[in-house]
């Protein structure tokens, strides 16, 4: 018995099935590629490379925008924190008036 046969016997039947299916799909892919003209394969590969480069540029641009927005938000939060130090509480007019309204007799009564 060869080493490969022994290794396969140690694996579960499901693992062996999956390995053979992967190998079969790889061979089908190679068969299809062999039917395509060389120029077609060359231009297809170039198109895939350009598409990939385009998406990489898009992702990089979005990443830079997000980083700039994050920095801006962090700066604004820092400014608000610094501006909030040393402030005294301020009473807002109208807060006490609501309580007074309940105590004031109505003309309707």
N, CA, C and O atoms as CSV, one atom per row, in Angstrom:
chain,resi,resn,atom,element,x,y,z
A,1,UNK,N,N,0.849,-1.169,0.000
A,1,UNK,CA,C,0.000,0.000,0.000
A,1,UNK,C,C,0.902,1.242,0.000
A,1,UNK,O,O,1.850,1.313,0.782
A,2,UNK,N,N,0.618,2.212,-0.863
A,2,UNK,CA,C,1.445,3.411,-0.949
A,2,UNK,C,C,1.120,4.365,0.201
A,2,UNK,O,O,0.099,4.235,0.877
A,3,UNK,N,N,2.018,5.318,0.398
A,3,UNK,CA,C,1.823,6.309,1.467
A,3,UNK,C,C,0.537,7.111,1.247
A,3,UNK,O,O,-0.184,7.421,2.195
A,4,UNK,N,N,0.262,7.441,-0.016
A,4,UNK,CA,C,-0.938,8.212,-0.334
A,4,UNK,C,C,-2.208,7.426,0.005
A,4,UNK,O,O,-3.175,7.994,0.511
A,5,UNK,N,N,-2.202,6.144,-0.268
A,5,UNK,CA,C,-3.358,5.298,0.037
A,5,UNK,C,C,-3.571,5.208,1.535
A,5,UNK,O,O,-4.709,5.237,2.004
A,6,UNK,N,N,-2.496,5.098,2.285
A,6,UNK,CA,C,-2.607,5.028,3.741
A,6,UNK,C,C,-3.143,6.350,4.312
A,6,UNK,O,O,-3.979,6.363,5.216
A,7,UNK,N,N,-2.638,7.455,3.759
A,7,UNK,CA,C,-3.120,8.763,4.220
A,7,UNK,C,C,-4.611,8.907,3.951
A,7,UNK,O,O,-5.355,9.414,4.790
A,8,UNK,N,N,-5.044,8.456,2.769
A,8,UNK,CA,C,-6.456,8.571,2.421
A,8,UNK,C,C,-7.307,7.665,3.305
A,8,UNK,O,O,-8.434,8.026,3.646
A,9,UNK,N,N,-6.800,6.518,3.675
A,9,UNK,CA,C,-7.542,5.597,4.534
A,9,UNK,C,C,-7.720,6.192,5.925
A,9,UNK,O,O,-8.711,5.902,6.595
A,10,UNK,N,N,-6.783,7.013,6.368
A,10,UNK,CA,C,-6.874,7.641,7.683
A,10,UNK,C,C,-7.919,8.757,7.710
A,10,UNK,O,O,-8.507,9.036,8.755
A,11,UNK,N,N,-8.146,9.387,6.570
A,11,UNK,CA,C,-9.108,10.486,6.499
A,11,UNK,C,C,-10.524,9.931,6.482
A,11,UNK,O,O,-10.774,8.780,6.127
A,12,UNK,N,N,-11.422,10.792,6.877
A,12,UNK,CA,C,-12.826,10.377,6.830
A,12,UNK,C,C,-13.292,10.380,5.378
A,12,UNK,O,O,-12.721,11.090,4.550
A,13,UNK,N,N,-14.310,9.608,5.061
A,13,UNK,CA,C,-14.827,9.596,3.693
A,13,UNK,C,C,-15.270,10.983,3.217
A,13,UNK,O,O,-15.125,11.306,2.038
A,14,UNK,N,N,-15.804,11.797,4.121
A,14,UNK,CA,C,-16.238,13.142,3.743
A,14,UNK,C,C,-15.049,14.020,3.341
A,14,UNK,O,O,-15.130,14.776,2.373
A,15,UNK,N,N,-13.948,13.915,4.089
A,15,UNK,CA,C,-12.743,14.685,3.743
A,15,UNK,C,C,-12.201,14.241,2.392
A,15,UNK,O,O,-11.798,15.080,1.586
A,16,UNK,N,N,-12.184,12.948,2.132
A,16,UNK,CA,C,-11.696,12.433,0.851
A,16,UNK,C,C,-12.587,12.918,-0.282
A,16,UNK,O,O,-12.090,13.319,-1.335
A,17,UNK,N,N,-13.905,12.885,-0.073
A,17,UNK,CA,C,-14.847,13.373,-1.090
A,17,UNK,C,C,-14.580,14.846,-1.399
A,17,UNK,O,O,-14.501,15.234,-2.565
A,18,UNK,N,N,-14.442,15.656,-0.364
A,18,UNK,CA,C,-14.217,17.086,-0.564
A,18,UNK,C,C,-12.914,17.338,-1.313
A,18,UNK,O,O,-12.863,18.188,-2.202
A,19,UNK,N,N,-11.863,16.606,-0.958
A,19,UNK,CA,C,-10.570,16.785,-1.635
A,19,UNK,C,C,-10.680,16.439,-3.115
A,19,UNK,O,O,-10.130,17.144,-3.962
A,20,UNK,N,N,-11.388,15.354,-3.430
A,20,UNK,CA,C,-11.547,14.957,-4.837
A,20,UNK,C,C,-12.412,15.965,-5.598
A,20,UNK,O,O,-12.160,16.230,-6.774
A,21,UNK,N,N,-13.410,16.518,-4.951
A,21,UNK,CA,C,-14.262,17.510,-5.622
A,21,UNK,C,C,-13.480,18.782,-5.928
A,21,UNK,O,O,-13.647,19.376,-6.993
A,22,UNK,N,N,-12.635,19.196,-5.002
A,22,UNK,CA,C,-11.801,20.379,-5.240
A,22,UNK,C,C,-10.862,20.126,-6.413
A,22,UNK,O,O,-10.713,20.982,-7.284
A,23,UNK,N,N,-10.231,18.961,-6.439
A,23,UNK,CA,C,-9.324,18.612,-7.543
A,23,UNK,C,C,-10.081,18.568,-8.864
A,23,UNK,O,O,-9.563,19.013,-9.888
A,24,UNK,N,N,-11.300,18.037,-8.851
A,24,UNK,CA,C,-12.101,17.965,-10.078
A,24,UNK,C,C,-12.443,19.362,-10.587
A,24,UNK,O,O,-12.361,19.622,-11.787
A,25,UNK,N,N,-12.829,20.269,-9.675
A,25,UNK,CA,C,-13.147,21.636,-10.095
A,25,UNK,C,C,-11.920,22.357,-10.639
A,25,UNK,O,O,-12.022,23.127,-11.594
A,26,UNK,N,N,-10.773,22.114,-10.041
A,26,UNK,CA,C,-9.543,22.713,-10.558
A,26,UNK,C,C,-9.266,22.232,-11.974
A,26,UNK,O,O,-8.879,23.026,-12.831
A,27,UNK,N,N,-9.454,20.960,-12.227
A,27,UNK,CA,C,-9.223,20.408,-13.561
A,27,UNK,C,C,-10.229,20.958,-14.568
A,27,UNK,O,O,-9.865,21.241,-15.709
A,28,UNK,N,N,-11.492,21.112,-14.162
A,28,UNK,CA,C,-12.503,21.694,-15.058
A,28,UNK,C,C,-12.103,23.121,-15.415
A,28,UNK,O,O,-12.210,23.538,-16.568
A,29,UNK,N,N,-11.641,23.861,-14.413
A,29,UNK,CA,C,-11.192,25.226,-14.677
A,29,UNK,C,C,-10.046,25.266,-15.669
A,29,UNK,O,O,-10.030,26.103,-16.571
A,30,UNK,N,N,-9.093,24.372,-15.508
A,30,UNK,CA,C,-7.960,24.307,-16.440
A,30,UNK,C,C,-8.431,23.933,-17.835
A,30,UNK,O,O,-7.913,24.456,-18.822
A,31,UNK,N,N,-9.408,23.034,-17.933
A,31,UNK,CA,C,-9.940,22.626,-19.240
A,31,UNK,C,C,-10.612,23.811,-19.939
A,31,UNK,O,O,-10.415,24.021,-21.136
A,32,UNK,N,N,-11.393,24.570,-19.203
A,32,UNK,CA,C,-12.076,25.722,-19.805
A,32,UNK,C,C,-11.063,26.762,-20.242
A,32,UNK,O,O,-11.175,27.318,-21.335
A,33,UNK,N,N,-10.075,27.032,-19.400
A,33,UNK,CA,C,-9.043,28.013,-19.750
A,33,UNK,C,C,-8.302,27.581,-21.011
A,33,UNK,O,O,-7.962,28.424,-21.842
A,34,UNK,N,N,-8.048,26.293,-21.166
A,34,UNK,CA,C,-7.308,25.817,-22.346
A,34,UNK,C,C,-8.097,26.022,-23.634
A,34,UNK,O,O,-7.507,26.062,-24.714
A,35,UNK,N,N,-9.418,26.153,-23.541
A,35,UNK,CA,C,-10.245,26.387,-24.727
A,35,UNK,C,C,-10.235,27.848,-25.166
A,35,UNK,O,O,-10.556,28.155,-26.315
A,36,UNK,N,N,-9.871,28.739,-24.266
A,36,UNK,CA,C,-9.891,30.166,-24.567
A,36,UNK,C,C,-8.595,30.591,-25.248
A,36,UNK,O,O,-7.511,30.138,-24.881
A,37,UNK,N,N,-8.719,31.462,-26.239
A,37,UNK,CA,C,-7.514,31.955,-26.928
A,37,UNK,C,C,-6.600,32.722,-25.965
A,37,UNK,O,O,-7.051,33.323,-24.990
A,38,UNK,N,N,-5.311,32.677,-26.274
A,38,UNK,CA,C,-4.311,33.311,-25.421
A,38,UNK,C,C,-4.569,34.812,-25.261
A,38,UNK,O,O,-4.439,35.327,-24.151
A,39,UNK,N,N,-4.929,35.526,-26.323
A,39,UNK,CA,C,-5.199,36.965,-26.250
A,39,UNK,C,C,-6.387,37.258,-25.331
A,39,UNK,O,O,-6.378,38.226,-24.571
A,40,UNK,N,N,-7.406,36.405,-25.416
A,40,UNK,CA,C,-8.573,36.579,-24.558
A,40,UNK,C,C,-8.177,36.458,-23.090
A,40,UNK,O,O,-8.581,37.271,-22.259
A,41,UNK,N,N,-7.393,35.450,-22.786
A,41,UNK,CA,C,-6.933,35.252,-21.401
A,41,UNK,C,C,-6.094,36.438,-20.940
A,41,UNK,O,O,-6.207,36.889,-19.800
A,42,UNK,N,N,-5.250,36.936,-21.842
A,42,UNK,CA,C,-4.381,38.072,-21.500
A,42,UNK,C,C,-5.220,39.310,-21.182
A,42,UNK,O,O,-4.985,39.970,-20.171
A,43,UNK,N,N,-6.198,39.630,-22.038
A,43,UNK,CA,C,-7.015,40.821,-21.820
A,43,UNK,C,C,-7.952,40.649,-20.624
A,43,UNK,O,O,-8.236,41.612,-19.912
A,44,UNK,N,N,-8.419,39.449,-20.410
A,44,UNK,CA,C,-9.259,39.185,-19.238
A,44,UNK,C,C,-8.456,39.403,-17.959
A,44,UNK,O,O,-8.951,40.005,-17.007
A,45,UNK,N,N,-7.233,38.918,-17.939
A,45,UNK,CA,C,-6.378,39.112,-16.761
A,45,UNK,C,C,-6.108,40.595,-16.536
A,45,UNK,O,O,-6.108,41.060,-15.396
A,46,UNK,N,N,-5.876,41.344,-17.623
A,46,UNK,CA,C,-5.645,42.792,-17.495
A,46,UNK,C,C,-6.893,43.500,-16.971
A,46,UNK,O,O,-6.800,44.399,-16.134
A,47,UNK,N,N,-8.058,43.090,-17.468
A,47,UNK,CA,C,-9.308,43.701,-17.008
A,47,UNK,C,C,-9.526,43.423,-15.523
A,47,UNK,O,O,-9.949,44.307,-14.779
A,48,UNK,N,N,-9.245,42.220,-15.102
A,48,UNK,CA,C,-9.387,41.874,-13.681
A,48,UNK,C,C,-8.423,42.704,-12.838
A,48,UNK,O,O,-8.796,43.205,-11.777
A,49,UNK,N,N,-7.184,42.849,-13.309
A,49,UNK,CA,C,-6.200,43.648,-12.575
A,49,UNK,C,C,-6.638,45.101,-12.458
A,49,UNK,O,O,-6.489,45.710,-11.399
A,50,UNK,N,N,-7.183,45.669,-13.549
A,50,UNK,CA,C,-7.646,47.064,-13.528
A,50,UNK,C,C,-8.838,47.223,-12.591
A,50,UNK,O,O,-8.923,48.201,-11.849
A,51,UNK,N,N,-9.748,46.269,-12.626
A,51,UNK,CA,C,-10.894,46.321,-11.728
A,51,UNK,C,C,-10.460,46.267,-10.276
A,51,UNK,O,O,-10.977,46.997,-9.430
A,52,UNK,N,N,-9.506,45.394,-10.000
A,52,UNK,CA,C,-8.977,45.277,-8.635
A,52,UNK,C,C,-8.309,46.586,-8.208
A,52,UNK,O,O,-8.508,47.045,-7.083
A,53,UNK,N,N,-7.518,47.187,-9.103
A,53,UNK,CA,C,-6.839,48.452,-8.788
A,53,UNK,C,C,-7.869,49.558,-8.540
A,53,UNK,O,O,-7.688,50.398,-7.659
A,54,UNK,N,N,-8.949,49.549,-9.325
A,54,UNK,CA,C,-10.002,50.551,-9.132
A,54,UNK,C,C,-10.652,50.428,-7.764
A,54,UNK,O,O,-10.859,51.428,-7.076
A,55,UNK,N,N,-10.972,49.206,-7.373
A,55,UNK,CA,C,-11.587,48.999,-6.064
A,55,UNK,C,C,-10.621,49.328,-4.934
A,55,UNK,O,O,-11.035,49.855,-3.901
A,56,UNK,N,N,-9.338,49.022,-5.118
A,56,UNK,CA,C,-8.353,49.376,-4.098
A,56,UNK,C,C,-8.278,50.889,-3.928
A,56,UNK,O,O,-8.188,51.386,-2.805
A,57,UNK,N,N,-8.315,51.631,-5.052
A,57,UNK,CA,C,-8.287,53.093,-4.990
A,57,UNK,C,C,-9.536,53.624,-4.298
A,57,UNK,O,O,-9.462,54.558,-3.499
A,58,UNK,N,N,-10.687,53.024,-4.607
A,58,UNK,CA,C,-11.933,53.433,-3.974
A,58,UNK,C,C,-11.891,53.194,-2.469
A,58,UNK,O,O,-12.247,54.077,-1.689
A,59,UNK,N,N,-11.462,52.020,-2.066
A,59,UNK,CA,C,-11.380,51.686,-0.641
A,59,UNK,C,C,-10.390,52.612,0.063
A,59,UNK,O,O,-10.662,53.087,1.166
A,60,UNK,N,N,-9.251,52.869,-0.564
A,60,UNK,CA,C,-8.267,53.776,0.046
A,60,UNK,C,C,-8.841,55.180,0.211
A,60,UNK,O,O,-8.620,55.827,1.236
A,61,UNK,N,N,-9.579,55.654,-0.800
A,61,UNK,CA,C,-10.187,56.985,-0.724
A,61,UNK,C,C,-11.223,57.065,0.379
A,61,UNK,O,O,-11.262,58.040,1.130
A,62,UNK,N,N,-12.057,56.054,0.480
A,62,UNK,CA,C,-13.073,56.028,1.539
A,62,UNK,C,C,-12.397,55.967,2.905
A,62,UNK,O,O,-12.824,56.633,3.848
A,63,UNK,N,N,-11.352,55.171,3.004
A,63,UNK,CA,C,-10.621,55.046,4.270
A,63,UNK,C,C,-10.036,56.402,4.684
A,63,UNK,O,O,-10.106,56.771,5.856
A,64,UNK,N,N,-9.463,57.139,3.738
A,64,UNK,CA,C,-8.896,58.456,4.046
A,64,UNK,C,C,-9.987,59.423,4.502
A,64,UNK,O,O,-9.794,60.180,5.453
A,65,UNK,N,N,-11.142,59.394,3.814
A,65,UNK,CA,C,-12.249,60.273,4.195
A,65,UNK,C,C,-12.729,59.960,5.611
A,65,UNK,O,O,-12.978,60.868,6.404
A,66,UNK,N,N,-12.855,58.685,5.919
A,66,UNK,CA,C,-13.303,58.282,7.252
A,66,UNK,C,C,-12.296,58.723,8.307
A,66,UNK,O,O,-12.685,59.193,9.376
A,67,UNK,N,N,-11.003,58.577,8.015
A,67,UNK,CA,C,-9.977,59.001,8.965
A,67,UNK,C,C,-10.024,60.516,9.182
A,67,UNK,O,O,-9.859,60.984,10.309
A,68,UNK,N,N,-10.251,61.290,8.101
A,68,UNK,CA,C,-10.351,62.743,8.235
A,68,UNK,C,C,-11.578,63.125,9.065
A,68,UNK,O,O,-11.499,64.007,9.919
A,69,UNK,N,N,-12.700,62.469,8.819
A,69,UNK,CA,C,-13.904,62.748,9.602
A,69,UNK,C,C,-13.704,62.383,11.067
A,69,UNK,O,O,-14.142,63.106,11.962
A,70,UNK,N,N,-13.042,61.262,11.301
A,70,UNK,CA,C,-12.760,60.833,12.682
A,70,UNK,C,C,-11.896,61.873,13.380
A,70,UNK,O,O,-12.173,62.250,14.519
A,71,UNK,N,N,-10.841,62.343,12.697
A,71,UNK,CA,C,-9.966,63.356,13.284
A,71,UNK,C,C,-10.749,64.639,13.575
A,71,UNK,O,O,-10.546,65.263,14.617
A,72,UNK,N,N,-11.643,65.038,12.662
A,72,UNK,CA,C,-12.440,66.238,12.851
A,72,UNK,C,C,-13.367,66.094,14.056
A,72,UNK,O,O,-13.487,67.016,14.862
A,73,UNK,N,N,-14.017,64.944,14.177
A,73,UNK,CA,C,-14.909,64.708,15.316
A,73,UNK,C,C,-14.118,64.714,16.621
A,73,UNK,O,O,-14.556,65.309,17.605
A,74,UNK,N,N,-12.966,64.064,16.639
A,74,UNK,CA,C,-12.135,64.051,17.844
A,74,UNK,C,C,-11.695,65.465,18.220
A,74,UNK,O,O,-11.674,65.820,19.399
A,75,UNK,N,N,-11.342,66.278,17.208
A,75,UNK,CA,C,-10.939,67.664,17.461
A,75,UNK,C,C,-12.100,68.458,18.059
A,75,UNK,O,O,-11.917,69.206,19.020
A,76,UNK,N,N,-13.292,68.291,17.488
A,76,UNK,CA,C,-14.460,69.029,17.984
A,76,UNK,C,C,-14.820,68.602,19.412
A,76,UNK,O,O,-15.167,69.438,20.246
A,77,UNK,N,N,-14.736,67.311,19.682
A,77,UNK,CA,C,-15.012,66.829,21.032
A,77,UNK,C,C,-14.006,67.417,22.015
A,77,UNK,O,O,-14.374,67.840,23.111
A,78,UNK,N,N,-12.734,67.442,21.620
A,78,UNK,CA,C,-11.691,68.013,22.475
A,78,UNK,C,C,-11.963,69.493,22.737
A,78,UNK,O,O,-11.804,69.962,23.864
A,79,UNK,N,N,-12.372,70.233,21.700
A,79,UNK,CA,C,-12.694,71.654,21.864
A,79,UNK,C,C,-13.860,71.843,22.826
A,79,UNK,O,O,-13.831,72.736,23.673
A,80,UNK,N,N,-14.883,71.006,22.698
A,80,UNK,CA,C,-16.032,71.106,23.591
A,80,UNK,C,C,-15.645,70.795,25.033
A,80,UNK,O,O,-16.128,71.442,25.962
A,81,UNK,N,N,-14.778,69.811,25.218
A,81,UNK,CA,C,-14.330,69.472,26.570
A,81,UNK,C,C,-13.552,70.628,27.174
A,81,UNK,O,O,-13.748,70.976,28.339
A,82,UNK,N,N,-12.654,71.234,26.369
A,82,UNK,CA,C,-11.858,72.345,26.881
A,82,UNK,C,C,-12.736,73.555,27.156
A,82,UNK,O,O,-12.514,74.269,28.134
A,83,UNK,N,N,-13.726,73.794,26.309
A,83,UNK,CA,C,-14.608,74.952,26.489
A,83,UNK,C,C,-15.495,74.770,27.709
A,83,UNK,O,O,-15.908,75.758,28.316
A,84,UNK,N,N,-15.795,73.547,28.081
A,84,UNK,CA,C,-16.674,73.276,29.208
A,84,UNK,C,C,-16.009,73.443,30.552
A,84,UNK,O,O,-16.702,73.543,31.565
A,85,UNK,N,N,-14.697,73.476,30.601
A,85,UNK,CA,C,-13.979,73.619,31.879
A,85,UNK,C,C,-14.062,75.072,32.343
A,85,UNK,O,O,-13.880,76.002,31.557
A,86,UNK,N,N,-14.342,75.249,33.638
A,86,UNK,CA,C,-14.347,76.588,34.214
A,86,UNK,C,C,-15.659,77.328,34.029
A,86,UNK,O,O,-15.755,78.482,34.448
A,87,UNK,N,N,-16.648,76.744,33.440
A,87,UNK,CA,C,-17.930,77.417,33.270
A,87,UNK,C,C,-18.749,77.292,34.550
A,87,UNK,O,O,-18.656,76.303,35.278
A,88,UNK,N,N,-19.542,78.309,34.801
A,88,UNK,CA,C,-20.437,78.255,35.950
A,88,UNK,C,C,-21.833,77.915,35.467
A,88,UNK,O,O,-22.207,78.254,34.344
A,89,UNK,N,N,-22.611,77.242,36.318
A,89,UNK,CA,C,-23.979,76.914,35.921
A,89,UNK,C,C,-24.806,78.176,35.745
A,89,UNK,O,O,-24.630,79.136,36.496
A,90,UNK,N,N,-25.676,78.192,34.799
A,90,UNK,CA,C,-26.522,79.341,34.508
A,90,UNK,C,C,-27.967,78.910,34.657
A,90,UNK,O,O,-28.380,77.865,34.156
A,91,UNK,N,N,-28.737,79.751,35.367
A,91,UNK,CA,C,-30.158,79.473,35.476
A,91,UNK,C,C,-30.850,80.018,34.246
A,91,UNK,O,O,-30.562,81.124,33.791
A,92,UNK,N,N,-31.754,79.239,33.722
A,92,UNK,CA,C,-32.472,79.644,32.520
A,92,UNK,C,C,-33.830,80.184,32.938
A,92,UNK,O,O,-34.547,79.564,33.723
A,93,UNK,N,N,-34.168,81.341,32.404
A,93,UNK,CA,C,-35.461,81.933,32.733
A,93,UNK,C,C,-36.563,81.035,32.198
A,93,UNK,O,O,-36.434,80.421,31.139
A,94,UNK,N,N,-37.639,80.976,32.947
A,94,UNK,CA,C,-38.766,80.173,32.497
A,94,UNK,C,C,-38.890,78.870,33.242
A,94,UNK,O,O,-39.974,78.288,33.271
A,95,UNK,N,N,-37.827,78.389,33.842
A,95,UNK,CA,C,-37.905,77.148,34.596
A,95,UNK,C,C,-38.764,77.339,35.828
A,95,UNK,O,O,-39.569,76.465,36.150
A,96,UNK,N,N,-38.617,78.470,36.539
A,96,UNK,CA,C,-39.397,78.747,37.737
A,96,UNK,C,C,-40.807,79.191,37.370
A,96,UNK,O,O,-41.732,78.999,38.159
A,97,UNK,N,N,-40.991,79.774,36.201
A,97,UNK,CA,C,-42.300,80.263,35.778
A,97,UNK,C,C,-43.294,79.127,35.643
A,97,UNK,O,O,-44.481,79.320,35.906
A,98,UNK,N,N,-42.843,77.946,35.240
A,98,UNK,CA,C,-43.736,76.804,35.111
A,98,UNK,C,C,-44.325,76.446,36.457
A,98,UNK,O,O,-45.507,76.116,36.547
A,99,UNK,N,N,-43.508,76.506,37.520
A,99,UNK,CA,C,-43.999,76.212,38.855
A,99,UNK,C,C,-44.983,77.280,39.307
A,99,UNK,O,O,-45.982,76.962,39.951
A,100,UNK,N,N,-44.719,78.540,38.982
A,100,UNK,CA,C,-45.593,79.638,39.369
A,100,UNK,C,C,-46.938,79.550,38.683
A,100,UNK,O,O,-47.951,79.940,39.263
A,101,UNK,N,N,-46.971,79.056,37.482
A,101,UNK,CA,C,-48.213,78.958,36.737
A,101,UNK,C,C,-49.207,78.061,37.447
A,101,UNK,O,O,-50.407,78.335,37.419
A,102,UNK,N,N,-48.738,76.996,38.084
A,102,UNK,CA,C,-49.625,76.091,38.798
A,102,UNK,C,C,-50.250,76.778,40.014
A,102,UNK,O,O,-51.381,76.465,40.384
A,103,UNK,N,N,-49.530,77.705,40.632
A,103,UNK,CA,C,-50.008,78.368,41.836
A,103,UNK,C,C,-50.898,79.550,41.525
A,103,UNK,O,O,-51.677,79.963,42.383
A,104,UNK,N,N,-50.813,80.108,40.333
A,104,UNK,CA,C,-51.575,81.289,39.965
A,104,UNK,C,C,-53.045,80.891,39.730
A,104,UNK,O,O,-53.315,79.958,38.974
A,105,UNK,N,N,-54.003,81.598,40.378
A,105,UNK,CA,C,-55.419,81.257,40.148
A,105,UNK,C,C,-55.816,81.609,38.729
A,105,UNK,O,O,-55.329,82.580,38.151
A,106,UNK,N,N,-56.685,80.826,38.197
A,106,UNK,CA,C,-57.170,81.039,36.827
A,106,UNK,C,C,-58.407,81.924,36.861
A,106,UNK,O,O,-59.157,81.944,37.837
A,107,UNK,N,N,-58.598,82.650,35.771
A,107,UNK,CA,C,-59.782,83.509,35.653
A,107,UNK,C,C,-61.025,82.676,35.354
A,107,UNK,O,O,-62.146,83.124,35.592
A,108,UNK,N,N,-60.828,81.454,34.828
A,108,UNK,CA,C,-61.941,80.601,34.437
A,108,UNK,C,C,-62.696,80.075,35.634
A,108,UNK,O,O,-63.868,79.723,35.502
A,109,UNK,N,N,-62.073,80.006,36.797
A,109,UNK,CA,C,-62.699,79.401,37.987
A,109,UNK,C,C,-63.778,80.237,38.519
A,109,UNK,O,O,-64.405,79.875,39.515
